[in-house]
Amino acid sequence: ESDRIRDDFNAPQIDNGIKASSVFLEYGQEEKTSSIIYSGIYNSTSSTNSLNQFNMAEKITKDLNTTYGSIQAIKARDNDVVVFTEDKVLKVMSSGKDVLFNAGGNAQLTSTNRVLGTSTPFAGDYGISKNPESLATDAYRMYFTDKQRGAVLRLSGNGITPISDVGMKGYFREKLKYYTNILGTFDGINDEYNLTLLSWSKFPTLSVDKTISFNEKSKGWVSFKSFIPTSGVSVVDRYYTTNENKLSELECASV
């Protein structure tokens, strides 16, 4: 630690009193893969920004059931947070955290110290395995894969639906295990979830790069695409993909 006032260069040194120090013999690093940690609040109206504060004196962690595996992805949705673990998908309610001010405009306390509430798992024994890159969202719908169970899934208002069962159940159950990278992107122009399977060198003959599309209007898998993107995003009326540092664009045709 610095012994100079304000930690400025060539500032006066703090030399009064005794500086006590101790050595901890038992210390270590703990990796909590099933916990969520959150910072202080942000309030643009009152110009309060505590996003860089992690006060350990307060309860700033939310621990999930470790039997669900590690957390792979987190997505905010309306008033809750959707957490994707290896073997389960959960909904964590957001309690909100507001600052109360006195008549002078000074922050006094928070209305609640609970930022994240109860965690509730969605029905179905599905998770996202270790492929968070397969997650793609469109409005209230979320698409992802579960490599361990050989399934492609959609999370919507009706819960989790295995969309791979629509004519492709056997295909995905057999093929997904041979791919290490499973990229999911959503084409907002055609309302299609494009699932790109990137080959694994361990299985050169069983895993070939391919892109398969699930169409929401047809409620089924409609085609194998000719392009193999490494990323993709929908912006307004265009769908952009990249591959080998090249950008491709699909534009909505006017009628």
Secondary structure, DSSP 8 states (H G I E B T S, - for coil): ---BGGG-TT--B--SS-------SS------TTEEE----EETTTTEE-TT---TTS--EEE--GGG--EEEEEEETTEEEEEESS-EEEEEE----EEE-TTS-EEEES-S-SEEEEEE-SSS---TT-GGG-EEETTEEEEEEGGGTEEEEEETTEEEEGGGTT-HHHHHHHGGG-SEEEEEEETTTTEEEEEEE--TTSTTT---EEEEEETTTTEEEEEES---SEEEEETTEEEEEETTEEEEEE----
